[in-house]
Every structure is written in structure tokens, then in C-alpha cells.
Amino acid sequence: MTDYQKLLNEYKTAVLKALGYLKYSFKKVQSLSMDLDNADPELLETWESFVARFARVTDIFLMKYIRARAKVDDPAFEGSFIDHLNKAEKLGLIEDAHFWMEIRKIRNQAAHEYTPQELAPYLKQLKELTPAVLAIEKVL
């Protein structure tokens, strides 16, 4: 039998560590230019780190932590991704399941190729969403 509490504790540690890295990257990108047409490799690397860290936090939280938390609450719980988000909302882990569904969709866009003109609005959107992602630290 799976020890969901143990898994939950492991995922909590992983989320907290990933949040620390995201905070660091978020702080760095606050003052960076989004003019990526003429960006040097260092600027691009900083932005790419930010995107990767955003993706990592949301992956661990949404795909592992929330699922384990649902199992701690109800070991027989099964369901789709949205079912898990609805359960997380009921448990008080998130305020709005649909908002987090959108974060997941936006996170999935990270794998796409972007022109510099398309990338800037995407990065702006991630910057705007990051405070909500960082706030999950309060519910862990």
C-alpha cells in the first residue's frame, strides 16, 4: 500500500525547493528588458531559467503535490486533472480550479517555439502569474 503522507511530504519539500529557485529568477527578471530582438545570450538564459522554474513549480504542485494530497484525504480518490483541481479547491489548497487549469495550459506553452515578438507577451504573462504561483507556499 502506498504511503501517501510520505509522498506528500516529499513533494512538499520538492515544491518548496523549486519555489525558492523561482523566487530567485522572478526577482532577477523584474528589471530585465523584454526586448528580445536584440537580446544577448545572458539575457535569454535568464529568461529561459525563469520559464523553466515556473514550469517546474507548477508541474510538481499540480501533478504531484495535489494528487498526493487528494489521496491523503481520500485514498480511493480517482479522477481527471480537473477533478484533482476541484478537490484541491475543496481542500483549500487553491482558490479557483479554473485559474489553475489556465496556469497549466500556459505552462504547457513553454515547450513551443516562439518568435521574439511572440515571446515577450508570453513572458509578461508568466511574470503576472508568478505571484499567484509563489503564494502556494502558504498552503503547503
Secondary structure, 3 states (H helix, E strand, C coil): CCCHHHHHHHHHHHHHHHHHHHHHHHHHHCCCCCCCCCCCHHHHHHHHHHHHHHHHHHHHHHHHHHHHHHHHHCCCCCCCHHHHHHHHHHCCCCCCHHHHHHHHHHHHHHHCCCCHHHHHHHHHHHHHHHHHHHHHHHHC
